[in-house]
Amino acid sequence: MGKAIIVTDRKGFILYFDSQAETIFDVKEADVTGKYITDLGKNYVILAEICLNTVRWERKVARILKLRKGMIVLATGMPLSDNDGELIRVMMTLKIMRRDRSRFCDWKMKELLERLSS
C-alpha cells in the first residue's frame, strides 16, 4: 500500500479522497467529497487538526497516528499556493508505517462475517 492522498480547499472542504484513503478510513470518496472535514465524525478529528493547522500556519504539519485498525500512519499536511503565494489547497498524505496484523486480521474477519450474514 502506498500513500493515501486527501485534498481540501483552504476552508477545509474535501475535494479529493483517493482509493488508498478509502481503504484506510473505510469510506467511499463520494460519501466525503464536498463535506467539511470536521463534519466527518470522531474518526477524522486528527485529519481536521492537520488540515486546519496547515491553513493556520501556512506550513507543513505532520503527525504520527494510531488508527482503529491497528495501523500506525504518518499523516502530513502540505499547503498548496497559487502563483501569488495565496494558500488555495491543503494536500494531506498518509503513509502506513506499521500494521498490527492480528488486529487487522480480526477486523477483516469480522467484516467478512458481516458481509456473509447480510
DANORJO-V873070 format. One record per run of one state. SS is the DSSP state (alpha for helix, beta for strand, coil for the rest). FROM is the first residue (numbers start at 1). TO is the last residue. If there is no record, write none. Layout:
SS;FROM;TO  SS;FROM;TO
//
This chain:
coil;1;2  beta;3;9  coil;10;12  beta;13;17  coil;18;18  alpha;19;25  coil;26;28  alpha;29;32  coil;33;35  beta;36;36  alpha;37;40  coil;41;41  alpha;42;57  coil;58;60  beta;61;66  coil;67;70  beta;71;81  coil;82;86  beta;87;99  coil;100;100  alpha;101;117  coil;118;118
//
